């Protein structure tokens, strides 16, 4: 597996997790069921930057794949 493929997979998996927890109420439901719903005040401070970081990883992997270069 090349570095671009692993970067792309990492970015896509991270993006999917961030979207599931950010856009859908999956995290709220799971934390609420565990009795920890009051501890979700920090969620936006983590999920939105995670969404952006994963998107940047995906863009870099796609750009490197199109060029056919290996990152150093």
PDB file of N, H, CA, C and O in Angstrom:
ATOM      1  N   UNK A   1       0.856  -1.173   0.000  1.00  0.00           N
ATOM      2  CA  UNK A   1       0.000   0.000   0.000  1.00  0.00           C
ATOM      3  C   UNK A   1       0.901   1.234   0.000  1.00  0.00           C
ATOM      4  O   UNK A   1       1.832   1.338   0.799  1.00  0.00           O
ATOM      5  N   UNK A   2       0.616   2.154  -0.894  1.00  0.00           N
ATOM      6  H   UNK A   2      -0.140   2.070  -1.544  1.00  0.00           H
ATOM      7  CA  UNK A   2       1.444   3.350  -0.990  1.00  0.00           C
ATOM      8  C   UNK A   2       1.049   4.361   0.086  1.00  0.00           C
ATOM      9  O   UNK A   2       0.018   4.235   0.746  1.00  0.00           O
ATOM     10  N   UNK A   3       1.895   5.345   0.231  1.00  0.00           N
ATOM     11  H   UNK A   3       2.733   5.447  -0.305  1.00  0.00           H
ATOM     12  CA  UNK A   3       1.663   6.375   1.232  1.00  0.00           C
ATOM     13  C   UNK A   3       0.423   7.196   0.894  1.00  0.00           C
ATOM     14  O   UNK A   3      -0.333   7.580   1.786  1.00  0.00           O
ATOM     15  N   UNK A   4       0.213   7.467  -0.403  1.00  0.00           N
ATOM     16  H   UNK A   4       0.827   7.155  -1.127  1.00  0.00           H
ATOM     17  CA  UNK A   4      -0.968   8.230  -0.791  1.00  0.00           C
ATOM     18  C   UNK A   4      -2.247   7.475  -0.454  1.00  0.00           C
ATOM     19  O   UNK A   4      -3.218   8.069   0.014  1.00  0.00           O
ATOM     20  N   UNK A   5      -2.248   6.171  -0.690  1.00  0.00           N
ATOM     21  H   UNK A   5      -1.459   5.689  -1.070  1.00  0.00           H
ATOM     22  CA  UNK A   5      -3.437   5.371  -0.386  1.00  0.00           C
ATOM     23  C   UNK A   5      -3.719   5.373   1.105  1.00  0.00           C
ATOM     24  O   UNK A   5      -4.873   5.500   1.514  1.00  0.00           O
ATOM     25  N   UNK A   6      -2.684   5.233   1.924  1.00  0.00           N
ATOM     26  H   UNK A   6      -1.746   5.129   1.591  1.00  0.00           H
ATOM     27  CA  UNK A   6      -2.904   5.219   3.371  1.00  0.00           C
ATOM     28  C   UNK A   6      -3.333   6.598   3.868  1.00  0.00           C
ATOM     29  O   UNK A   6      -4.158   6.697   4.776  1.00  0.00           O
ATOM     30  N   UNK A   7      -2.775   7.674   3.276  1.00  0.00           N
ATOM     31  H   UNK A   7      -2.105   7.594   2.538  1.00  0.00           H
ATOM     32  CA  UNK A   7      -3.215   9.019   3.651  1.00  0.00           C
ATOM     33  C   UNK A   7      -4.671   9.233   3.273  1.00  0.00           C
ATOM     34  O   UNK A   7      -5.436   9.814   4.042  1.00  0.00           O
ATOM     35  N   UNK A   8      -5.053   8.769   2.096  1.00  0.00           N
ATOM     36  H   UNK A   8      -4.431   8.297   1.471  1.00  0.00           H
ATOM     37  CA  UNK A   8      -6.428   8.933   1.639  1.00  0.00           C
ATOM     38  C   UNK A   8      -7.388   8.158   2.532  1.00  0.00           C
ATOM     39  O   UNK A   8      -8.433   8.680   2.918  1.00  0.00           O
ATOM     40  N   UNK A   9      -7.041   6.917   2.863  1.00  0.00           N
ATOM     41  H   UNK A   9      -6.192   6.493   2.550  1.00  0.00           H
ATOM     42  CA  UNK A   9      -7.903   6.119   3.741  1.00  0.00           C
ATOM     43  C   UNK A   9      -8.017   6.746   5.123  1.00  0.00           C
ATOM     44  O   UNK A   9      -9.105   6.785   5.698  1.00  0.00           O
ATOM     45  N   UNK A  10      -6.900   7.239   5.663  1.00  0.00           N
ATOM     46  H   UNK A  10      -6.017   7.207   5.196  1.00  0.00           H
ATOM     47  CA  UNK A  10      -6.925   7.888   6.969  1.00  0.00           C
ATOM     48  C   UNK A  10      -7.808   9.129   6.946  1.00  0.00           C
ATOM     49  O   UNK A  10      -8.601   9.349   7.861  1.00  0.00           O
ATOM     50  N   UNK A  11      -7.672   9.928   5.911  1.00  0.00           N
ATOM     51  H   UNK A  11      -7.028   9.749   5.168  1.00  0.00           H
ATOM     52  CA  UNK A  11      -8.492  11.131   5.793  1.00  0.00           C
ATOM     53  C   UNK A  11      -9.964  10.831   5.655  1.00  0.00           C
ATOM     54  O   UNK A  11     -10.798  11.493   6.271  1.00  0.00           O
ATOM     55  N   UNK A  12     -10.289   9.840   4.853  1.00  0.00           N
ATOM     56  H   UNK A  12      -9.611   9.302   4.352  1.00  0.00           H
ATOM     57  CA  UNK A  12     -11.702   9.490   4.647  1.00  0.00           C
ATOM     58  C   UNK A  12     -12.317   8.917   5.916  1.00  0.00           C
ATOM     59  O   UNK A  12     -13.446   9.261   6.264  1.00  0.00           O
ATOM     60  N   UNK A  13     -11.595   8.052   6.607  1.00  0.00           N
ATOM     61  H   UNK A  13     -10.677   7.773   6.324  1.00  0.00           H
ATOM     62  CA  UNK A  13     -12.117   7.476   7.856  1.00  0.00           C
ATOM     63  C   UNK A  13     -12.297   8.564   8.907  1.00  0.00           C
ATOM     64  O   UNK A  13     -13.319   8.605   9.592  1.00  0.00           O
ATOM     65  N   UNK A  14     -11.315   9.439   9.037  1.00  0.00           N
ATOM     66  H   UNK A  14     -10.484   9.406   8.481  1.00  0.00           H
ATOM     67  CA  UNK A  14     -11.431  10.538  10.000  1.00  0.00           C
ATOM     68  C   UNK A  14     -12.567  11.473   9.664  1.00  0.00           C
ATOM     69  O   UNK A  14     -13.296  11.919  10.550  1.00  0.00           O
ATOM     70  N   UNK A  15     -12.722  11.773   8.391  1.00  0.00           N
ATOM     71  H   UNK A  15     -12.130  11.411   7.671  1.00  0.00           H
ATOM     72  CA  UNK A  15     -13.807  12.641   7.935  1.00  0.00           C
ATOM     73  C   UNK A  15     -15.170  12.009   8.234  1.00  0.00           C
ATOM     74  O   UNK A  15     -16.089  12.690   8.688  1.00  0.00           O
ATOM     75  N   UNK A  16     -15.292  10.717   7.978  1.00  0.00           N
ATOM     76  H   UNK A  16     -14.546  10.163   7.609  1.00  0.00           H
ATOM     77  CA  UNK A  16     -16.559  10.023   8.239  1.00  0.00           C
ATOM     78  C   UNK A  16     -16.896  10.045   9.732  1.00  0.00           C
ATOM     79  O   UNK A  16     -18.045  10.279  10.107  1.00  0.00           O
ATOM     80  N   UNK A  17     -15.906   9.806  10.570  1.00  0.00           N
ATOM     81  H   UNK A  17     -14.973   9.616  10.265  1.00  0.00           H
ATOM     82  CA  UNK A  17     -16.145   9.827  12.022  1.00  0.00           C
ATOM     83  C   UNK A  17     -16.543  11.225  12.478  1.00  0.00           C
ATOM     84  O   UNK A  17     -17.471  11.385  13.271  1.00  0.00           O
ATOM     85  N   UNK A  18     -15.838  12.237  11.976  1.00  0.00           N
ATOM     86  H   UNK A  18     -15.083  12.107  11.332  1.00  0.00           H
ATOM     87  CA  UNK A  18     -16.164  13.619  12.356  1.00  0.00           C
ATOM     88  C   UNK A  18     -17.561  14.003  11.888  1.00  0.00           C
ATOM     89  O   UNK A  18     -18.293  14.672  12.617  1.00  0.00           O
ATOM     90  N   UNK A  19     -17.938  13.591  10.687  1.00  0.00           N
ATOM     91  H   UNK A  19     -17.343  13.048  10.094  1.00  0.00           H
ATOM     92  CA  UNK A  19     -19.270  13.923  10.175  1.00  0.00           C
ATOM     93  C   UNK A  19     -20.354  13.204  10.968  1.00  0.00           C
ATOM     94  O   UNK A  19     -21.384  13.793  11.296  1.00  0.00           O
ATOM     95  N   UNK A  20     -20.123  11.935  11.275  1.00  0.00           N
ATOM     96  H   UNK A  20     -19.286  11.456  11.009  1.00  0.00           H
ATOM     97  CA  UNK A  20     -21.121  11.180  12.044  1.00  0.00           C
ATOM     98  C   UNK A  20     -21.337  11.809  13.416  1.00  0.00           C
ATOM     99  O   UNK A  20     -22.471  11.915  13.882  1.00  0.00           O
ATOM    100  N   UNK A  21     -20.264  12.222  14.056  1.00  0.00           N
ATOM    101  H   UNK A  21     -19.342  12.135  13.677  1.00  0.00           H
ATOM    102  CA  UNK A  21     -20.391  12.798  15.395  1.00  0.00           C
ATOM    103  C   UNK A  21     -20.816  14.258  15.377  1.00  0.00           C
ATOM    104  O   UNK A  21     -21.372  14.752  16.358  1.00  0.00           O
ATOM    105  N   UNK A  22     -20.567  14.944  14.292  1.00  0.00           N
ATOM    106  H   UNK A  22     -20.116  14.543  13.494  1.00  0.00           H
ATOM    107  CA  UNK A  22     -20.839  16.382  14.242  1.00  0.00           C
ATOM    108  C   UNK A  22     -22.216  16.684  13.671  1.00  0.00           C
ATOM    109  O   UNK A  22     -22.969  17.469  14.247  1.00  0.00           O
ATOM    110  N   UNK A  23     -22.544  16.079  12.567  1.00  0.00           N
ATOM    111  H   UNK A  23     -21.932  15.441  12.099  1.00  0.00           H
ATOM    112  CA  UNK A  23     -23.788  16.405  11.888  1.00  0.00           C
ATOM    113  C   UNK A  23     -24.957  15.594  12.444  1.00  0.00           C
ATOM    114  O   UNK A  23     -26.043  16.132  12.662  1.00  0.00           O
ATOM    115  N   UNK A  24     -24.737  14.326  12.669  1.00  0.00           N
ATOM    116  H   UNK A  24     -23.855  13.889  12.492  1.00  0.00           H
ATOM    117  CA  UNK A  24     -25.797  13.507  13.238  1.00  0.00           C
ATOM    118  C   UNK A  24     -25.652  13.495  14.756  1.00  0.00           C
ATOM    119  O   UNK A  24     -24.560  13.726  15.274  1.00  0.00           O
ATOM    120  N   UNK A  25     -26.713  13.235  15.453  1.00  0.00           N
ATOM    121  H   UNK A  25     -27.600  13.047  15.032  1.00  0.00           H
ATOM    122  CA  UNK A  25     -26.633  13.257  16.919  1.00  0.00           C
ATOM    123  C   UNK A  25     -26.114  11.943  17.517  1.00  0.00           C
ATOM    124  O   UNK A  25     -26.486  11.587  18.636  1.00  0.00           O
ATOM    125  N   UNK A  26     -25.267  11.226  16.789  1.00  0.00           N
ATOM    126  H   UNK A  26     -24.965  11.514  15.881  1.00  0.00           H
ATOM    127  CA  UNK A  26     -24.790   9.931  17.279  1.00  0.00           C
ATOM    128  C   UNK A  26     -24.030  10.070  18.597  1.00  0.00           C
ATOM    129  O   UNK A  26     -24.251   9.296  19.529  1.00  0.00           O
ATOM    130  N   UNK A  27     -23.145  11.043  18.672  1.00  0.00           N
ATOM    131  H   UNK A  27     -22.966  11.671  17.916  1.00  0.00           H
ATOM    132  CA  UNK A  27     -22.367  11.227  19.891  1.00  0.00           C
ATOM    133  C   UNK A  27     -23.255  11.641  21.054  1.00  0.00           C
ATOM    134  O   UNK A  27     -23.064  11.180  22.180  1.00  0.00           O
ATOM    135  N   UNK A  28     -24.216  12.501  20.790  1.00  0.00           N
ATOM    136  H   UNK A  28     -24.371  12.875  19.876  1.00  0.00           H
ATOM    137  CA  UNK A  28     -25.122  12.959  21.846  1.00  0.00           C
ATOM    138  C   UNK A  28     -25.964  11.800  22.369  1.00  0.00           C
ATOM    139  O   UNK A  28     -26.164  11.667  23.577  1.00  0.00           O
ATOM    140  N   UNK A  29     -26.453  10.970  21.463  1.00  0.00           N
ATOM    141  H   UNK A  29     -26.291  11.079  20.482  1.00  0.00           H
ATOM    142  CA  UNK A  29     -27.281   9.834  21.874  1.00  0.00           C
ATOM    143  C   UNK A  29     -26.451   8.837  22.683  1.00  0.00           C
ATOM    144  O   UNK A  29     -26.892   8.365  23.731  1.00  0.00           O
ATOM    145  N   UNK A  30     -25.266   8.521  22.201  1.00  0.00           N
ATOM    146  H   UNK A  30     -24.908   8.904  21.349  1.00  0.00           H
ATOM    147  CA  UNK A  30     -24.420   7.557  22.916  1.00  0.00           C
ATOM    148  C   UNK A  30     -23.987   8.079  24.282  1.00  0.00           C
ATOM    149  O   UNK A  30     -24.024   7.346  25.270  1.00  0.00           O
ATOM    150  N   UNK A  31     -23.578   9.340  24.337  1.00  0.00           N
ATOM    151  H   UNK A  31     -23.548   9.935  23.534  1.00  0.00           H
ATOM    152  CA  UNK A  31     -23.159   9.913  25.625  1.00  0.00           C
ATOM    153  C   UNK A  31     -24.355  10.060  26.565  1.00  0.00           C
ATOM    154  O   UNK A  31     -24.232   9.850  27.772  1.00  0.00           O
ATOM    155  N   UNK A  32     -25.509  10.421  26.008  1.00  0.00           N
ATOM    156  H   UNK A  32     -25.609  10.591  25.027  1.00  0.00           H
ATOM    157  CA  UNK A  32     -26.712  10.535  26.838  1.00  0.00           C
ATOM    158  C   UNK A  32     -27.145   9.197  27.403  1.00  0.00           C
ATOM    159  O   UNK A  32     -27.588   9.115  28.548  1.00  0.00           O
ATOM    160  N   UNK A  33     -27.018   8.146  26.601  1.00  0.00           N
ATOM    161  H   UNK A  33     -26.658   8.213  25.671  1.00  0.00           H
ATOM    162  CA  UNK A  33     -27.385   6.808  27.077  1.00  0.00           C
ATOM    163  C   UNK A  33     -26.444   6.343  28.180  1.00  0.00           C
ATOM    164  O   UNK A  33     -26.839   5.570  29.053  1.00  0.00           O
ATOM    165  N   UNK A  34     -25.209   6.809  28.140  1.00  0.00           N
ATOM    166  H   UNK A  34     -24.888   7.437  27.431  1.00  0.00           H
ATOM    167  CA  UNK A  34     -24.240   6.435  29.169  1.00  0.00           C
ATOM    168  C   UNK A  34     -24.311   7.370  30.376  1.00  0.00           C
ATOM    169  O   UNK A  34     -23.575   7.183  31.346  1.00  0.00           O
ATOM    170  N   UNK A  35     -25.183   8.367  30.326  1.00  0.00           N
ATOM    171  H   UNK A  35     -25.781   8.519  29.539  1.00  0.00           H
ATOM    172  CA  UNK A  35     -25.319   9.297  31.432  1.00  0.00           C
ATOM    173  C   UNK A  35     -24.264  10.390  31.432  1.00  0.00           C
ATOM    174  O   UNK A  35     -24.036  11.023  32.463  1.00  0.00           O
ATOM    175  N   UNK A  36     -23.626  10.622  30.313  1.00  0.00           N
ATOM    176  H   UNK A  36     -23.811  10.107  29.476  1.00  0.00           H
ATOM    177  CA  UNK A  36     -22.563  11.616  30.235  1.00  0.00           C
ATOM    178  C   UNK A  36     -22.910  12.761  29.285  1.00  0.00           C
ATOM    179  O   UNK A  36     -22.013  13.426  28.767  1.00  0.00           O
ATOM    180  N   UNK A  37     -24.191  12.993  29.055  1.00  0.00           N
ATOM    181  H   UNK A  37     -24.919  12.452  29.476  1.00  0.00           H
ATOM    182  CA  UNK A  37     -24.632  14.006  28.110  1.00  0.00           C
ATOM    183  C   UNK A  37     -24.228  15.417  28.495  1.00  0.00           C
ATOM    184  O   UNK A  37     -24.061  16.262  27.616  1.00  0.00           O
ATOM    185  N   UNK A  38     -24.067  15.697  29.778  1.00  0.00           N
ATOM    186  H   UNK A  38     -24.203  15.011  30.492  1.00  0.00           H
ATOM    187  CA  UNK A  38     -23.698  17.039  30.223  1.00  0.00           C
ATOM    188  C   UNK A  38     -22.254  17.372  29.894  1.00  0.00           C
ATOM    189  O   UNK A  38     -21.860  18.535  29.978  1.00  0.00           O
ATOM    190  N   UNK A  39     -21.471  16.399  29.528  1.00  0.00           N
ATOM    191  H   UNK A  39     -21.792  15.454  29.459  1.00  0.00           H
ATOM    192  CA  UNK A  39     -20.048  16.614  29.247  1.00  0.00           C
ATOM    193  C   UNK A  39     -19.785  16.930  27.768  1.00  0.00           C
ATOM    194  O   UNK A  39     -18.634  16.882  27.334  1.00  0.00           O
ATOM    195  N   UNK A  40     -20.808  17.245  26.998  1.00  0.00           N
ATOM    196  H   UNK A  40     -21.743  17.283  27.350  1.00  0.00           H
ATOM    197  CA  UNK A  40     -20.643  17.474  25.565  1.00  0.00           C
ATOM    198  C   UNK A  40     -20.439  18.932  25.189  1.00  0.00           C
ATOM    199  O   UNK A  40     -20.518  19.262  24.006  1.00  0.00           O
ATOM    200  N   UNK A  41     -20.182  19.805  26.128  1.00  0.00           N
ATOM    201  H   UNK A  41     -20.117  19.537  27.089  1.00  0.00           H
ATOM    202  CA  UNK A  41     -19.972  21.210  25.822  1.00  0.00           C
ATOM    203  C   UNK A  41     -18.722  21.454  25.000  1.00  0.00           C
ATOM    204  O   UNK A  41     -18.645  22.452  24.284  1.00  0.00           O
ATOM    205  N   UNK A  42     -17.762  20.584  25.084  1.00  0.00           N
ATOM    206  H   UNK A  42     -17.826  19.773  25.666  1.00  0.00           H
ATOM    207  CA  UNK A  42     -16.492  20.710  24.356  1.00  0.00           C
ATOM    208  C   UNK A  42     -16.544  20.106  22.968  1.00  0.00           C
ATOM    209  O   UNK A  42     -15.577  20.242  22.218  1.00  0.00           O
ATOM    210  N   UNK A  43     -17.602  19.459  22.600  1.00  0.00           N
ATOM    211  H   UNK A  43     -18.387  19.348  23.209  1.00  0.00           H
ATOM    212  CA  UNK A  43     -17.653  18.680  21.355  1.00  0.00           C
ATOM    213  C   UNK A  43     -17.369  19.525  20.107  1.00  0.00           C
ATOM    214  O   UNK A  43     -16.660  19.070  19.209  1.00  0.00           O
ATOM    215  N   UNK A  44     -17.902  20.730  20.039  1.00  0.00           N
ATOM    216  H   UNK A  44     -18.478  21.100  20.768  1.00  0.00           H
ATOM    217  CA  UNK A  44     -17.673  21.562  18.845  1.00  0.00           C
ATOM    218  C   UNK A  44     -16.228  22.015  18.741  1.00  0.00           C
ATOM    219  O   UNK A  44     -15.735  22.253  17.638  1.00  0.00           O
ATOM    220  N   UNK A  45     -15.546  22.139  19.858  1.00  0.00           N
ATOM    221  H   UNK A  45     -15.947  21.946  20.753  1.00  0.00           H
ATOM    222  CA  UNK A  45     -14.142  22.557  19.828  1.00  0.00           C
ATOM    223  C   UNK A  45     -13.236  21.452  19.298  1.00  0.00           C
ATOM    224  O   UNK A  45     -12.115  21.728  18.869  1.00  0.00           O
ATOM    225  N   UNK A  46     -13.697  20.222  19.321  1.00  0.00           N
ATOM    226  H   UNK A  46     -14.608  19.998  19.669  1.00  0.00           H
ATOM    227  CA  UNK A  46     -12.910  19.087  18.836  1.00  0.00           C
ATOM    228  C   UNK A  46     -13.347  18.677  17.429  1.00  0.00           C
ATOM    229  O   UNK A  46     -12.498  18.457  16.565  1.00  0.00           O
ATOM    230  N   UNK A  47     -14.637  18.571  17.186  1.00  0.00           N
ATOM    231  H   UNK A  47     -15.327  18.750  17.887  1.00  0.00           H
ATOM    232  CA  UNK A  47     -15.128  18.013  15.927  1.00  0.00           C
ATOM    233  C   UNK A  47     -14.911  18.915  14.713  1.00  0.00           C
ATOM    234  O   UNK A  47     -14.557  18.429  13.639  1.00  0.00           O
ATOM    235  N   UNK A  48     -15.115  20.191  14.869  1.00  0.00           N
ATOM    236  H   UNK A  48     -15.403  20.586  15.741  1.00  0.00           H
ATOM    237  CA  UNK A  48     -14.952  21.077  13.711  1.00  0.00           C
ATOM    238  C   UNK A  48     -13.496  21.166  13.240  1.00  0.00           C
ATOM    239  O   UNK A  48     -13.258  21.100  12.034  1.00  0.00           O
ATOM    240  N   UNK A  49     -12.508  21.312  14.138  1.00  0.00           N
ATOM    241  H   UNK A  49     -12.701  21.365  15.117  1.00  0.00           H
ATOM    242  CA  UNK A  49     -11.118  21.257  13.662  1.00  0.00           C
ATOM    243  C   UNK A  49     -10.746  19.887  13.100  1.00  0.00           C
ATOM    244  O   UNK A  49      -9.986  19.805  12.135  1.00  0.00           O
ATOM    245  N   UNK A  50     -11.268  18.813  13.686  1.00  0.00           N
ATOM    246  H   UNK A  50     -11.886  18.879  14.470  1.00  0.00           H
ATOM    247  CA  UNK A  50     -11.014  17.470  13.174  1.00  0.00           C
ATOM    248  C   UNK A  50     -11.549  17.329  11.757  1.00  0.00           C
ATOM    249  O   UNK A  50     -10.911  16.709  10.908  1.00  0.00           O
ATOM    250  N   UNK A  51     -12.696  17.892  11.506  1.00  0.00           N
ATOM    251  H   UNK A  51     -13.215  18.397  12.196  1.00  0.00           H
ATOM    252  CA  UNK A  51     -13.283  17.874  10.167  1.00  0.00           C
ATOM    253  C   UNK A  51     -12.363  18.575   9.169  1.00  0.00           C
ATOM    254  O   UNK A  51     -12.126  18.063   8.074  1.00  0.00           O
ATOM    255  N   UNK A  52     -11.849  19.737   9.542  1.00  0.00           N
ATOM    256  H   UNK A  52     -12.041  20.153  10.431  1.00  0.00           H
ATOM    257  CA  UNK A  52     -10.952  20.473   8.666  1.00  0.00           C
ATOM    258  C   UNK A  52      -9.621  19.769   8.443  1.00  0.00           C
ATOM    259  O   UNK A  52      -9.124  19.740   7.317  1.00  0.00           O
ATOM    260  N   UNK A  53      -9.039  19.206   9.483  1.00  0.00           N
ATOM    261  H   UNK A  53      -9.443  19.230  10.397  1.00  0.00           H
ATOM    262  CA  UNK A  53      -7.764  18.504   9.366  1.00  0.00           C
ATOM    263  C   UNK A  53      -7.897  17.294   8.450  1.00  0.00           C
ATOM    264  O   UNK A  53      -7.035  17.061   7.602  1.00  0.00           O
ATOM    265  N   UNK A  54      -8.958  16.530   8.611  1.00  0.00           N
ATOM    266  H   UNK A  54      -9.658  16.720   9.300  1.00  0.00           H
ATOM    267  CA  UNK A  54      -9.164  15.356   7.765  1.00  0.00           C
ATOM    268  C   UNK A  54      -9.403  15.757   6.311  1.00  0.00           C
ATOM    269  O   UNK A  54      -8.959  15.066   5.395  1.00  0.00           O
ATOM    270  N   UNK A  55     -10.090  16.851   6.103  1.00  0.00           N
ATOM    271  H   UNK A  55     -10.451  17.412   6.847  1.00  0.00           H
ATOM    272  CA  UNK A  55     -10.311  17.336   4.745  1.00  0.00           C
ATOM    273  C   UNK A  55      -8.988  17.741   4.091  1.00  0.00           C
ATOM    274  O   UNK A  55      -8.779  17.479   2.906  1.00  0.00           O
ATOM    275  N   UNK A  56      -8.102  18.372   4.847  1.00  0.00           N
ATOM    276  H   UNK A  56      -8.272  18.584   5.809  1.00  0.00           H
ATOM    277  CA  UNK A  56      -6.785  18.749   4.328  1.00  0.00           C
ATOM    278  C   UNK A  56      -5.975  17.504   3.978  1.00  0.00           C
ATOM    279  O   UNK A  56      -5.295  17.483   2.952  1.00  0.00           O
ATOM    280  N   UNK A  57      -6.035  16.469   4.809  1.00  0.00           N
ATOM    281  H   UNK A  57      -6.588  16.486   5.642  1.00  0.00           H
ATOM    282  CA  UNK A  57      -5.326  15.218   4.530  1.00  0.00           C
ATOM    283  C   UNK A  57      -5.828  14.596   3.231  1.00  0.00           C
ATOM    284  O   UNK A  57      -5.034  14.109   2.426  1.00  0.00           O
ATOM    285  N   UNK A  58      -7.139  14.613   3.025  1.00  0.00           N
ATOM    286  H   UNK A  58      -7.784  15.009   3.678  1.00  0.00           H
ATOM    287  CA  UNK A  58      -7.712  14.049   1.804  1.00  0.00           C
ATOM    288  C   UNK A  58      -7.241  14.840   0.583  1.00  0.00           C
ATOM    289  O   UNK A  58      -6.858  14.248  -0.426  1.00  0.00           O
ATOM    290  N   UNK A  59      -7.265  16.158   0.666  1.00  0.00           N
ATOM    291  H   UNK A  59      -7.576  16.639   1.486  1.00  0.00           H
ATOM    292  CA  UNK A  59      -6.845  16.999  -0.461  1.00  0.00           C
ATOM    293  C   UNK A  59      -5.370  16.765  -0.790  1.00  0.00           C
ATOM    294  O   UNK A  59      -5.016  16.651  -1.963  1.00  0.00           O
ATOM    295  N   UNK A  60      -4.513  16.692   0.215  1.00  0.00           N
ATOM    296  H   UNK A  60      -4.801  16.784   1.168  1.00  0.00           H
ATOM    297  CA  UNK A  60      -3.085  16.449  -0.018  1.00  0.00           C
ATOM    298  C   UNK A  60      -2.874  15.086  -0.669  1.00  0.00           C
ATOM    299  O   UNK A  60      -2.094  14.967  -1.614  1.00  0.00           O
ATOM    300  N   UNK A  61      -3.559  14.061  -0.175  1.00  0.00           N
ATOM    301  H   UNK A  61      -4.192  14.158   0.593  1.00  0.00           H
ATOM    302  CA  UNK A  61      -3.406  12.721  -0.737  1.00  0.00           C
ATOM    303  C   UNK A  61      -3.856  12.677  -2.196  1.00  0.00           C
ATOM    304  O   UNK A  61      -3.204  12.042  -3.024  1.00  0.00           O
ATOM    305  N   UNK A  62      -4.950  13.339  -2.512  1.00  0.00           N
ATOM    306  H   UNK A  62      -5.480  13.855  -1.839  1.00  0.00           H
ATOM    307  CA  UNK A  62      -5.441  13.353  -3.890  1.00  0.00           C
ATOM    308  C   UNK A  62      -4.482  14.123  -4.791  1.00  0.00           C
ATOM    309  O   UNK A  62      -4.217  13.701  -5.916  1.00  0.00           O
ATOM    310  N   UNK A  63      -3.965  15.241  -4.310  1.00  0.00           N
ATOM    311  H   UNK A  63      -4.181  15.584  -3.396  1.00  0.00           H
ATOM    312  CA  UNK A  63      -3.019  16.015  -5.116  1.00  0.00           C
ATOM    313  C   UNK A  63      -1.732  15.230  -5.368  1.00  0.00           C
ATOM    314  O   UNK A  63      -1.213  15.242  -6.484  1.00  0.00           O
ATOM    315  N   UNK A  64      -1.217  14.554  -4.357  1.00  0.00           N
ATOM    316  H   UNK A  64      -1.639  14.543  -3.450  1.00  0.00           H
ATOM    317  CA  UNK A  64      -0.017  13.758  -4.526  1.00  0.00           C
ATOM    318  C   UNK A  64      -0.265  12.580  -5.452  1.00  0.00           C
ATOM    319  O   UNK A  64       0.616  12.198  -6.224  1.00  0.00           O
ATOM    320  N   UNK A  65      -1.446  12.006  -5.383  1.00  0.00           N
ATOM    321  H   UNK A  65      -2.162  12.316  -4.756  1.00  0.00           H
ATOM    322  CA  UNK A  65      -1.786  10.893  -6.234  1.00  0.00           C
ATOM    323  C   UNK A  65      -1.856  11.333  -7.698  1.00  0.00           C
ATOM    324  O   UNK A  65      -1.417  10.596  -8.581  1.00  0.00           O
ATOM    325  N   UNK A  66      -2.388  12.495  -7.960  1.00  0.00           N
ATOM    326  H   UNK A  66      -2.744  13.093  -7.243  1.00  0.00           H
ATOM    327  CA  UNK A  66      -2.475  13.001  -9.328  1.00  0.00           C
ATOM    328  C   UNK A  66      -1.102  13.322  -9.909  1.00  0.00           C
ATOM    329  O   UNK A  66      -0.863  13.127 -11.100  1.00  0.00           O
ATOM    330  N   UNK A  67      -0.211  13.810  -9.067  1.00  0.00           N
ATOM    331  H   UNK A  67      -0.405  13.968  -8.099  1.00  0.00           H
ATOM    332  CA  UNK A  67       1.151  14.114  -9.518  1.00  0.00           C
ATOM    333  C   UNK A  67       2.000  12.858  -9.644  1.00  0.00           C
ATOM    334  O   UNK A  67       2.965  12.834 -10.409  1.00  0.00           O
ATOM    335  N   UNK A  68       1.652  11.826  -8.907  1.00  0.00           N
ATOM    336  H   UNK A  68       0.868  11.845  -8.286  1.00  0.00           H
ATOM    337  CA  UNK A  68       2.431  10.608  -8.920  1.00  0.00           C
ATOM    338  C   UNK A  68       3.684  10.708  -8.078  1.00  0.00           C
ATOM    339  O   UNK A  68       4.644   9.972  -8.306  1.00  0.00           O
ATOM    340  N   UNK A  69       3.689  11.621  -7.093  1.00  0.00           N
ATOM    341  H   UNK A  69       2.909  12.219  -6.908  1.00  0.00           H
ATOM    342  CA  UNK A  69       4.841  11.823  -6.240  1.00  0.00           C
ATOM    343  C   UNK A  69       4.690  11.067  -4.929  1.00  0.00           C
ATOM    344  O   UNK A  69       3.581  10.752  -4.498  1.00  0.00           O
ATOM    345  N   UNK A  70       5.806  10.786  -4.315  1.00  0.00           N
ATOM    346  H   UNK A  70       6.707  11.041  -4.665  1.00  0.00           H
ATOM    347  CA  UNK A  70       5.833  10.184  -2.990  1.00  0.00           C
ATOM    348  C   UNK A  70       6.210  11.269  -1.991  1.00  0.00           C
ATOM    349  O   UNK A  70       7.202  11.965  -2.207  1.00  0.00           O
ATOM    350  N   UNK A  71       5.451  11.443  -0.895  1.00  0.00           N
ATOM    351  H   UNK A  71       4.645  10.877  -0.719  1.00  0.00           H
ATOM    352  CA  UNK A  71       5.839  12.430   0.119  1.00  0.00           C
ATOM    353  C   UNK A  71       7.095  11.943   0.848  1.00  0.00           C
ATOM    354  O   UNK A  71       7.306  10.742   1.016  1.00  0.00           O
ATOM    355  N   UNK A  72       7.913  12.891   1.271  1.00  0.00           N
ATOM    356  H   UNK A  72       7.742  13.866   1.134  1.00  0.00           H
ATOM    357  CA  UNK A  72       9.161  12.515   1.937  1.00  0.00           C
ATOM    358  C   UNK A  72       8.993  12.451   3.420  1.00  0.00           C
ATOM    359  O   UNK A  72       9.947  12.148   4.137  1.00  0.00           O
TER     360      UNK A  72
END
